[in-house]
Amino acid sequence: MTRYILQRIFLMALTFFVITGITYVIIRKAPGDFTSMKAGLQGELTRGALGKQFLEAERRLYGLDKEWYIGYGEWLWKFVRLDLGTSREDGRPVATRIAEALPITLLLNVITLLVTYIISIPMGVYASMKKNTLYDRVSSLVLFILYSLPHFWIALLLLMFFSSSEYLNLFPLDGIMSDWAEEYGFFGKIADVAWHLVLPVVTLTYGSFAFLSRYARANMLEVISQQYITTARAKGLSEKRVIFVHAFRNSLVPLVTLMATLLPALLGGSVIVEKIFSIPGLGRLAYDSIFSRDIPVIMAITSISALLTLAGIFIADLLYGLVDPRIRLEGTL
């Protein structure tokens, strides 16, 4: 077990270096420059002495005058020391900007994941028990139709029909909290935030129902076709006990793989949804930083997402042994 953990940590570190290195190179080589875009230096001005002097001073300040591998090395050394740098957009520490956006994204995605899993897995298990029935076919059709609808289109439709005075003006257009919410009490603020999150949560969850429920259905159908399930039924056990005690646990083994995406999903945010609904989370912060070429913020968010993804995969591998005692990690290497 110790040998397996050490090997995995080494592979995770190597993978992290590759991901962050490629990201840094792409940002450095991408067309456009933060300084010139921010200052509006275009055309003749960029070729003038004043423009060139200003650009060179700014690039020296942020280390862009050095080779990419030197710049990456300096960034990596700061990251190891937990120094995420300073945002070029507003001059504030990157850690401060991430700390402001993180709770909002975390709240949105925790609610989304809870709603998705609480509804999808029981739906998939029930569909497996009703295989090839009218319910199974109709639910499959409805879920796949929902799965095929793009998020941005649904988000715009929800805003048009449920946040417009022309139709049902039931929910706010944007933001996470009303401007006057500070006057409310504790429960009033919670209700106001929940009111703002209804449409974003609907947008983030509807597409996941089809994937997760059909995945749970397929796993359950595979498990209940095994010989030990037939034996359990032959012993006279009730169908509920066979399904939820003997079959359900083993059907969770493939679902554990999906746990690898939970950590980055919790903190990564949804770029499209946060941008459309003007939610100041990590997804929107990443979107704005990419367009403004704010390298410290982009690298910080990419690094955090990479670490969470790698950690999620590692935790999922460890959970295999807990869900299914037949799996031994030492034997996988």
Secondary structure, DSSP 8 states (H G I E B T S, - for coil): -HHHHHHHHHHHHHHHHHHHHHHHHHHHHSSS-HHHHHHT--THHHHSHHHHHHHHHHHHHTTTTS-HHHHHHHHHHHHHTT---B-TTTSSBHHHHHHHHHHHHHHHHHHHHHHHHHHHHHHHHHHHHTTTSHHHHHHHHHHHHHHHS-HHHHHHHHHHHHS-TTS---S-SS-SS-TTGGGS-HHHHHHHHHHHHHHHHHHHHHHHHHHHHHHHHHHHHHHHTSHHHHHHHHTT--HHHIIIIIIHHHHHHHHHGGGGGHHHHHHH--HHHHHHTT--SHHHHHHHHHHTT-HHHHHHHHHHHHHHHHHHHHHHHHHHHHH-TT--GGGG-
